[in-house]
Amino acid sequence: MKKKFDFTKYAPLFALVILVVISAVASPYFLQIRNLLNILRQVSYTGMIGLGMTFVIISGGIDLSVGSAAAFAGGITVLTLNRFGGGVPAIITAILVGLAVGTLTGMFNGLVVTKGKIAPFIVTLGTMSIFRSLTLYMANAGEFRSASATYPVIGSGSFAGIPIPVWIFFVLAIICHILLNNTRFGRYVCAVGSNERVAIYSAIKVNLIKFVTYAITGFTVGVTSITLSSRLNSISSTNAGIFYELDAIAAVVIGGTSMSGGSGTIHGTVIGAIILGIINNMLNMLGVSPYLQGTVKGLVIILAVLLQYKQKS
């Protein structure tokens, strides 16, 4: 008996192909290498966070604090860099500190969610405010400016013609894919999101699994904070990371991960992030007001979730 073709499994890929064809027809500049690399660079920042967010959403949670946490970790990274002089040893130290701070923000969210038994939406809504407030306080609502001339290489440089943030994004995606699909932890994440009670009866340490998913998200936030702050050689306490949570969640949902938890893919999130990047790029090329881009993203999220529920019913 022939296996029935599962269209929903490849729906994000089909959507990406159709969007590329439409964009290529709509603008002669779309398929230029420079433009395509620019799209990939732009989506890499929120895409990296989306990779971690995939684990959280599959496990049945959500993290709204990632944008504020990225600004917070980026600010501390720049402060550390300036404190140690801005040379290569200082950059290495600053990177380690940025990764640690980002991971700690995720661990804090995971700890409150699991030990406090508070809904993830409420917890991360609160920490979103906390991290942004602390960032504004440290910078006095201004900018964290790096004095290093070498640090910008990470965010602005390229390797083999491809921007370094894009390389980091794809390498992280490969690692996360292996973690989700080829390890016991990945299977446990899906089990917890599918049915938490059954997971408990199966001797799965549910709280630990949830905690680790938030820690992973925090780590990806730390990576984003480093690439973002190095690209600009500064971080804005007011604007850095704004709406990153929306883009990250949108990438995950568009990629086919169920908002109710239990299933999802890393490659789907990567495709979802690229789809969002192409939409933004085309809106800019067609002269659509940037103020309307949030409307498009919101509609895309609603449509993606609506399609999920229609498929389930």
Buried (B, 14 or more C-beta within 10 A) or exposed (E): EEEEEEEEEBBBBEBBEEBBEEBEEEBEEBEEEEBBBBBBBBBBBBBBBBBBBBBBBBBBBBBBBBBBBBBBBBBBBBBBBBEBEBBEEBBEBBBBBBBBBBBBBBBBBBBBBBEEEEEBEEBBBBBBEBBBEBBBEBBEEEBBBBEBEBBBBBBBEBEEEEBBBBBBBBEBBEEBBEBBEEEEBBEBBBBBBBBBEEBBEEEBEBBBBBBBBBBBBBBBBBBBBBBBBBBBBBBBBEEBBBBBBBBBBBBBBBBBBBBBBBBBBBBBBBBBBBBBBBBBBBBEBEEBEEEEBEEBBEEBBEEBBEBBEEEEE
